[in-house]
Amino acid sequence: MSTSATSARPKRMAQRLSQPFVSFAQIETASALLLLAMTVVALTWANLPHYGETYHHFWELPLGVQLGSFGISLSLHGWVNDALMAIFFFVVGMEIKRELVAGELASLQRAMLPIFGALGGMVAPALIYTSFHFGGPAMRGWGIPMATDIAFAVAALSLLGSRVPPGLKVFLLALAIADDLGAIAVIAIFYTSDLSIAWMGTAAAIFAFVYAMNLAGVRAIPAYIVVGGFAWFATHESGVHATVAGVILGLLTPTVTDVPVRSVLDRTFESILSLREFVTRNDAALDNRHRQELLRRLSESREILSPLDFLTHRLEPWVGFVIMPIFALSNAGVVVGTEMLASERTVGVATAVALGLLIGKPIGITLFSYAAVKLRLATLPNHVNWTVLLATGLLAGIGFTVALFITSLAFEDPSFTDGAKVGILCASAAAGVLGVAVLARALPQR
């Protein structure tokens, strides 16, 4: 065996191992750029002279769906936050399950550092915010600075290219997944309206039915879409936020396939050879029926993917390039003017949210991670020191999508809502710039 062949094999192996993160990072980076563009559009639209009011009027337009005696009517903004974001959280639920089953959170030893970091990154910001508004009407917003936006955080980290150690990339992704899990728990427990026991029981029965479908081997995606729609409606009517239905359905998605993988691969290989032979010979004998049969066999190769892998692969681009940009467009528009800046209520919420994200996140992540290492529950990744970890904590202070989402759940008072949005946007921009700057100095030049 030649030396070049031997050296090429480890290179190909490294490429295969790194490809999932590279693909994910590419999606997240492009999505973050689109999110940024939609945020600028929303802010510009909301602040246009003479036309700024059309921003809020448009998103408050009502849209209803009626089916017999059952019906639901929401504003366009409500459909985005309750329905489209349920799909977003469905993908988040699947990502959480994948990490719990086969990712960094599957091993307790490997999971301890991001879990402790995520816990500190939620507790410290919430405490900072609460210290500003304890006992006041704005205290309900304590959950806003707890969230990390994985798209912007990964995009900021990718700016440093190959200088970023692989262990640091994995830590940030696992931290963001654990952070999402905590944010989902906060939304489900603390940001719910009046509960309906009857509808909660209905939703629980539907989720049990979905689980039974999984056990029975049902893999028809349209069937799950219909049942999932009923689960979403029942959850919405129960008083629990409808996006929780998306998370539960994501966690129920199977992570393994129940088809004989070897036989499917053998049939696929035979079909490819047959098609290649006909194409090479340009044989007219390949009639339409035969061609369709070969293509049908090729399509069966999808079955070797688990439902979770297949749905994640299909939905991630839609979430990154359609749902999240629409969410940013409908939620990031805040009118910036002298009246808002002169309002103590608005400035107070903005300050508390900004300090929670910009100071609470890095301090909480670093201190809790330090405790985990000192207690010998976890170890730092290779080539990562405490300065690097602190800078990564700064990047985790980029709170956008979920932070804006919790804002919509926490407040009805426009002065509080606008203040939270301003705090999120300012702190996220500062956290991204400072995090990249500190990392650029702390990481080795290579």
C-alpha positions in Angstrom: 0.0 0.0 0.0 1.4 3.4 -1.0 2.2 6.1 1.5 -0.2 8.5 -0.2 -3.1 6.0 0.2 -2.3 5.4 3.8 -2.2 9.2 4.6 -5.3 9.8 2.6 -7.3 7.3 4.7 -7.1 9.2 8.0 -7.9 12.4 6.2 -11.0 10.9 4.7 -11.9 9.6 8.1 -11.5 13.0 9.7 -13.6 14.5 7.0 -16.4 12.0 7.6 -16.3 12.6 11.3 -16.4 16.4 11.0 -18.9 16.6 8.1 -22.1 16.6 10.3 -20.9 19.6 12.3 -19.7 21.3 9.1 -23.1 20.8 7.5 -24.9 22.0 10.6 -22.7 25.0 11.0 -23.3 26.0 7.3 -27.0 25.9 7.8 -26.8 27.8 11.1 -24.5 30.4 9.7 -26.6 31.1 6.6 -29.7 31.1 8.7 -28.1 33.6 11.1 -27.4 36.0 8.2 -31.0 35.8 7.0 -32.2 36.3 10.6 -30.1 39.4 10.9 -31.4 40.7 7.6 -35.0 40.1 8.6 -34.3 41.9 12.0 -33.1 44.9 10.1 -36.2 44.8 7.8 -38.5 44.6 10.9 -36.8 47.5 12.7 -36.8 49.6 9.5 -40.4 48.8 8.7 -41.6 49.6 12.3 -39.8 52.9 12.3 -40.8 54.2 8.8 -42.2 57.7 9.0 -46.0 57.6 8.3 -45.9 53.9 7.6 -44.5 52.4 10.8 -47.9 51.7 12.1 -48.6 49.3 9.2 -46.1 46.9 10.7 -48.2 46.2 13.8 -51.5 46.5 11.9 -50.3 43.8 9.5 -49.3 41.3 12.1 -52.5 41.8 14.0 -54.7 40.8 11.1 -57.0 38.0 12.2 -57.0 34.6 10.5 -59.3 31.8 11.5 -59.8 28.1 10.7 -63.2 26.4 11.3 -64.0 22.7 11.1 -67.5 21.9 12.2 -68.0 23.1 15.8 -64.3 23.3 16.3 -62.4 26.4 15.3 -59.5 28.7 16.1 -58.8 32.3 15.3 -55.5 34.0 15.8 -53.7 37.0 14.5 -51.0 36.5 11.9 -48.5 37.2 14.8 -50.3 34.5 16.8 -50.1 32.0 14.0 -46.3 32.6 13.7 -45.7 32.3 17.5 -48.1 29.4 18.2 -48.0 27.3 15.0 -44.8 28.0 13.0 -42.8 28.0 16.3 -44.3 24.7 17.2 -42.5 23.3 14.1 -39.3 25.1 15.3 -39.7 23.4 18.7 -40.5 20.1 17.0 -37.0 20.2 15.4 -35.5 21.3 18.8 -37.2 18.3 20.5 -35.7 16.0 17.9 -32.2 17.5 18.3 -32.5 17.1 22.1 -33.5 13.5 21.7 -30.6 12.8 19.3 -28.2 14.3 21.8 -29.7 12.3 24.7 -29.6 9.1 22.7 -26.4 9.2 20.7 -24.8 12.7 21.2 -22.8 14.5 23.9 -25.7 14.3 26.4 -25.9 10.5 26.0 -22.8 9.9 28.2 -23.2 11.3 31.8 -19.4 12.1 32.0 -19.4 14.0 28.7 -22.7 15.7 29.5 -21.8 17.1 32.9 -19.8 20.1 31.6 -22.5 21.4 29.2 -25.3 20.6 31.6 -23.6 22.5 34.5 -22.7 25.3 32.1 -26.3 25.5 30.8 -27.6 25.5 34.3 -25.4 28.4 35.3 -26.2 30.2 32.1 -29.9 30.1 33.1 -29.7 30.7 36.9 -27.3 33.7 36.8 -29.2 35.8 34.2 -32.5 35.1 35.9 -31.1 36.2 39.2 -29.7 39.4 37.7 -33.0 40.2 36.1 -35.0 39.4 39.3 -32.7 41.7 41.3 -33.9 44.7 39.2 -37.6 43.9 39.3 -38.3 41.7 42.3 -41.9 42.1 43.4 -42.7 44.5 40.6 -45.0 44.2 37.6 -42.0 43.4 35.2 -40.7 40.5 37.3 -42.6 38.0 35.0 -39.8 38.6 32.4 -37.1 36.8 34.5 -37.0 33.9 31.9 -36.1 36.2 29.0 -32.3 36.4 29.4 -32.0 32.6 30.0 -32.1 31.6 26.3 -29.2 31.2 23.9 -29.7 31.5 20.1 -27.9 28.6 18.6 -27.9 29.9 15.1 -26.2 33.2 15.9 -23.8 31.6 18.5 -22.6 28.9 16.0 -22.3 31.5 13.2 -20.2 33.8 15.5 -17.9 30.8 16.4 -17.5 29.8 12.8 -15.9 33.2 12.0 -12.7 31.9 13.6 -12.6 28.9 11.3 -10.0 26.1 12.0 -8.7 27.9 15.1 -11.7 26.7 17.1 -10.9 23.4 18.8 -13.3 20.6 18.0 -14.1 20.1 21.6 -15.2 23.7 22.0 -17.6 23.4 19.0 -19.1 20.3 20.6 -19.4 22.0 24.0 -21.2 25.0 22.5 -23.7 22.9 20.6 -24.3 20.6 23.7 -24.6 23.7 25.9 -27.2 25.2 23.5 -29.2 22.0 23.4 -29.2 21.7 27.2 -30.1 25.4 27.3 -33.1 24.8 25.0 -34.2 22.0 27.2 -34.2 24.3 30.2 -36.0 27.1 28.3 -38.7 24.6 27.2 -39.2 23.5 30.8 -39.5 27.2 31.9 -42.1 27.9 29.1 -44.2 24.8 29.9 -44.2 25.4 33.7 -44.2 29.2 34.2 -45.6 30.7 31.0 -49.0 29.1 30.7 -52.5 30.5 30.9 -55.5 29.1 32.7 -55.4 25.3 32.4 -58.2 23.1 31.1 -57.9 19.6 32.6 -60.2 18.2 29.9 -58.1 19.4 27.1 -54.9 18.4 28.9 -56.3 14.9 29.2 -57.2 15.0 25.5 -53.7 16.1 24.5 -52.1 13.4 26.7 -54.3 10.7 25.1 -53.2 11.9 21.6 -49.6 11.8 22.6 -50.1 8.2 24.0 -51.7 7.3 20.6 -48.6 8.7 18.8 -46.4 6.5 21.0 -48.6 3.5 20.2 -48.3 4.3 16.5 -44.5 4.2 16.9 -44.6 0.9 18.7 -46.8 -0.5 16.0 -44.3 0.4 13.3 -46.4 3.1 11.6 -44.0 5.2 9.5 -46.4 7.1 7.2 -45.5 10.7 7.8 -48.9 12.1 6.6 -50.6 10.1 9.4 -48.3 11.7 12.0 -49.0 15.1 10.5 -52.7 14.7 11.0 -52.4 13.3 14.5 -49.8 15.9 15.4 -52.2 18.7 14.2 -54.8 17.4 16.7 -52.2 17.2 19.4 -51.2 20.8 18.7 -54.9 22.0 18.8 -55.6 20.1 22.1 -52.4 21.5 23.7 -53.4 25.0 22.6 -56.9 24.7 24.0 -55.5 23.3 27.3 -53.7 26.5 28.3 -50.2 25.0 28.0 -48.4 26.9 25.2 -49.0 25.1 21.9 -45.2 24.9 21.1 -44.9 22.4 23.9 -46.8 20.0 21.7 -44.0 20.3 19.1 -41.3 19.5 21.7 -43.2 16.4 22.9 -43.8 15.1 19.4 -40.1 15.6 18.7 -39.1 13.6 21.7 -41.5 10.8 20.6 -39.9 10.6 17.2 -38.1 7.2 16.8 -34.3 7.3 16.5 -33.9 3.9 15.0 -35.2 2.2 11.9 -37.0 -1.1 11.9 -36.2 -2.2 8.3 -33.5 -4.7 7.4 -30.8 -2.3 6.4 -28.6 -4.9 4.6 -31.5 -6.1 2.3 -32.5 -2.5 1.5 -28.9 -1.7 0.6 -28.6 -4.8 -1.6 -31.8 -4.0 -3.5 -30.6 -0.4 -3.9 -27.2 -1.5 -5.2 -28.9 -3.8 -7.7 -31.2 -1.1 -8.9 -28.3 1.3 -9.4 -26.4 -1.3 -11.5 -29.5 -1.9 -13.6 -30.1 1.8 -14.3 -26.4 2.3 -15.1 -26.5 -0.6 -17.5 -29.6 0.8 -19.3 -28.2 4.4 -19.4 -24.8 3.2 -20.7 -26.5 1.2 -23.5 -29.1 3.9 -24.0 -31.5 0.9 -24.2 -35.0 1.8 -25.4 -36.2 -1.4 -23.8 -36.3 0.3 -20.4 -40.0 1.1 -20.6 -41.7 3.5 -18.2 -43.0 0.8 -15.9 -39.6 -0.8 -15.5 -38.0 2.6 -14.9 -40.6 3.5 -12.3 -40.0 0.1 -10.5 -36.2 0.8 -10.4 -36.8 4.3 -9.1 -39.2 3.0 -6.5 -36.5 0.6 -5.2 -34.1 3.5 -5.1 -36.5 5.5 -3.0 -36.7 2.7 -0.5 -33.2 3.5 0.5 -34.6 6.3 2.5 -36.0 3.7 4.9 -32.6 3.0 6.3 -32.7 6.5 7.9 -34.5 6.7 11.2 -37.6 8.9 11.2 -35.7 11.4 13.4 -32.8 11.6 11.0 -35.1 11.9 7.9 -37.4 14.6 9.4 -34.5 16.6 10.9 -32.7 16.6 7.5 -35.9 17.7 5.8 -37.1 20.3 8.2 -33.9 22.0 9.3 -33.6 24.1 6.1 -37.3 25.1 6.3 -36.9 26.1 10.0 -33.6 28.0 9.3 -34.6 29.7 6.1 -38.4 30.2 6.4 -39.8 29.8 9.9 -37.1 31.6 11.9 -36.8 34.6 9.4 -40.6 35.0 9.5 -40.5 34.9 13.3 -37.8 37.6 13.3 -39.8 39.7 10.9 -42.9 39.5 13.0 -41.3 39.9 16.4 -38.2 42.1 16.1 -40.0 45.3 15.1 -39.8 47.8 17.9 -40.4 51.6 17.5 -37.3 53.4 18.8 -38.0 56.9 19.8 -37.6 59.5 22.5 -40.7 58.5 24.3 -39.5 54.9 24.6 -36.1 56.0 25.8 -37.6 58.3 28.3 -39.8 55.6 29.8 -38.4 54.2 33.1 -40.4 51.0 32.7 -39.0 50.4 29.2 -35.4 51.3 30.1 -35.6 49.2 33.3 -36.6 46.1 31.5 -34.1 46.7 28.7 -31.2 47.1 31.3 -32.1 44.0 33.2 -32.4 41.8 30.1 -29.2 43.2 28.6 -27.2 42.7 31.8 -28.6 39.2 32.3 -27.5 38.2 28.8 -24.2 40.1 28.6 -23.0 39.5 32.2 -25.1 36.7 33.7 -24.6 34.3 30.8 -20.7 34.2 30.7 -20.4 34.4 34.5 -23.0 31.7 35.2 -21.6 29.3 32.5 -18.0 29.8 33.7 -18.6 29.5 37.4 -20.8 26.4 37.2 -18.4 24.8 34.7 -15.5 25.6 37.1 -17.5 24.0 39.9 -18.1 20.9 37.8 -14.4 20.6 37.0 -13.3 21.2 40.6 -15.7 18.6 41.8 -14.2 16.2 39.3 -17.6 15.7 37.6 -16.3 17.0 34.3 -13.1 18.0 32.4 -12.4 20.8 30.0 -12.2 19.9 26.3 -8.7 19.7 24.8 -7.0 23.0 24.0 -9.7 24.9 26.0 -8.7 27.1 28.9 -10.9 29.2 31.2 -10.4 32.4 29.1 -11.7 30.5 26.1 -14.6 29.1 28.1 -15.5 32.6 29.3 -15.5 33.9 25.8 -17.8 31.1 24.7 -20.1 32.1 27.6 -20.2 35.5 26.0 -21.3 34.0 22.7 -24.0 32.1 24.6 -25.3 35.6 25.7 -26.6 36.0 22.1 -30.2 35.5 22.9 -32.6 36.1 20.0 -35.2 33.6 18.9 -36.2 31.9 22.1 -35.6 35.2 24.1 -38.0 37.1 21.8 -40.4 34.2 22.0 -40.5 34.2 25.9 -40.9 38.0 25.7 -44.2 37.5 23.8 -45.3 35.1 26.5 -44.2 37.2 29.5 -45.6 40.6 28.8 -48.7 42.2 27.5 -47.7 45.8 28.3 -46.0 47.3 25.2 -43.5 49.3 27.3 -42.2 46.1 28.9 -42.2 44.2 25.5 -40.3 47.0 23.7 -37.8 47.2 26.5 -37.2 43.5 26.5 -36.7 43.5 22.7 -34.2 46.4 22.9 -32.3 44.7 25.6 -32.2 41.4 23.6 -31.0 43.1 20.4 -28.3 45.4 22.1 -27.0 42.6 24.4 -26.9 40.0 21.6 -24.9 42.4 19.3 -22.5 43.2 22.1 -22.1 39.6 23.2 -21.3 38.5 19.7 -18.7 41.2 19.1 -17.0 40.8 22.5 -17.1 36.9 22.4 -15.4 36.8 19.0 -12.9 39.4 20.0 -11.9 37.6 23.2 -11.8 34.2 21.4 -9.6 35.7 18.7 -7.0 36.7 21.3 -7.3 33.6 23.4 -7.2 30.9 20.7 -3.9 29.9 19.2 -3.0 31.3 15.7 -3.2 28.2 13.4 
